[in-house]
Amino acid sequence: MKLKASIALIAAATLTACVSSPQPSRLPPQRAQPQGVEGTWADPNGIVSTFQGGTFNTRSTDSNTLLASGTYVSLSPTLVEINMTSLVRNTQSRVNCALVTPSQLNCTQDSGAQFSLTRRT
């Protein structure tokens, strides 16, 4: 009888341990932090610029019209040089941009004009 009681007690303890063990939490998958300037950016006026694989373009948000295009080169993890042609002004310019945070890009055109872009998600 003691043997049956012992087996029952062990089985109950094992079952309790299985039931009371906390389940591993299921966290939502984490998005990888964007690296460099790759992706889509917008200026305060809503003009959208895209950096993808060395190609740069800027489009209007209302009609998706191409406003400027060109190429870019990463000079360091936080500095980018853009060579672009404005299709609106029919001019070429060089723009240097600094990635000051993962979501803010501060840029200076070769004319001295400055602007900021904010990463879009």
C-alpha atoms as one frame of an Amber mdcrd trajectory, in Angstrom:
protein
   0.000   0.000   0.000   2.863   2.335   0.820   4.259   1.695  -2.654   0.981
   2.738  -4.333   0.821   5.859  -2.171   4.421   6.743  -3.007   3.858   6.267
  -6.753   0.683   8.363  -6.577   2.521  11.104  -4.675   5.412  11.133  -7.193
   2.961  11.205 -10.132   1.043  14.095  -8.553   4.254  16.037  -7.899   5.426
  15.471 -11.473   2.057  16.525 -12.883   2.020  19.621 -10.689   5.531  20.554
 -11.854   4.451  20.245 -15.478   1.309  22.280 -14.978   2.859  24.999 -12.831
   5.940  25.509 -15.010   5.723  28.897 -16.698   5.323  28.755 -20.438   7.965
  30.535 -22.489   6.654  33.943 -23.510   5.982  34.540 -27.150   7.356  37.940
 -27.947   6.587  39.532 -31.277   9.474  39.278 -33.728  11.850  42.207 -33.445
  12.441  44.338 -36.509  16.042  44.837 -37.423  17.220  48.402 -36.961  17.712
  50.092 -40.331  21.342  50.326 -41.365  22.694  53.455 -43.008  20.383  55.458
 -45.242  18.763  52.583 -47.128  15.014  53.086 -47.223  12.440  55.824 -47.605
  12.743  59.336 -46.187  10.529  62.439 -46.232  11.163  66.154 -45.859   8.855
  68.455 -43.839   6.876  69.220 -47.021   6.143  65.541 -47.580   8.505  65.061
 -50.541   9.657  61.434 -50.460  13.235  60.343 -51.161  14.348  56.747 -51.563
  17.850  55.347 -51.106  18.251  51.861 -52.507  21.400  50.049 -53.587  23.327
  53.200 -54.518  20.413  54.828 -56.347  18.660  57.935 -55.077  15.337  59.392
 -56.218  12.861  61.967 -54.983   9.153  61.945 -55.838   6.171  64.139 -55.112
   3.585  62.577 -52.835   0.535  63.824 -54.717   1.305  62.591 -58.235   4.376
  60.398 -57.610   6.233  62.537 -60.164   9.997  62.015 -60.263  11.574  65.302
 -59.117  15.236  64.294 -58.804  17.393  61.235 -59.290  20.985  60.234 -58.908
  23.415  58.051 -57.048  24.821  57.988 -53.542  27.935  56.677 -51.869  28.385
  55.942 -48.182  31.568  57.677 -47.041  31.242  56.216 -43.542  28.456  54.593
 -41.510  27.005  58.080 -40.864  28.041  60.142 -43.922  26.589  59.917 -47.418
  27.361  61.831 -50.595  24.586  62.195 -53.176  25.170  63.205 -56.795  21.775
  64.169 -58.155  20.029  65.792 -61.051  17.004  67.943 -60.359  14.479  67.286
 -63.094  12.500  70.346 -61.972  15.411  72.823 -62.256  17.460  70.825 -64.772
  20.557  71.186 -62.578  23.109  68.839 -61.115  24.322  69.091 -57.542  26.241
  67.292 -54.851  24.645  66.846 -51.446  26.413  65.714 -48.275  24.228  64.122
 -45.614  24.917  63.122 -42.024  22.885  60.404 -40.329  22.480  62.107 -36.938
  20.061  59.483 -35.590  18.705  56.302 -37.194  15.641  58.346 -38.196  17.104
  61.780 -39.073  19.319  62.735 -41.985  20.716  66.296 -42.119  21.858  67.362
 -45.578  23.767  70.273 -47.113  23.745  70.989 -50.837  26.891  72.239 -52.561
  25.109  75.621 -52.815  24.987  75.765 -49.001  21.242  75.109 -48.692  20.353
  72.766 -45.847  17.452  70.389 -45.283  16.522  67.450 -43.087  14.868  64.158
 -43.926  13.008  61.854 -41.549  12.937  58.085 -42.040   9.562  56.655 -42.964
   8.542  53.273 -41.626
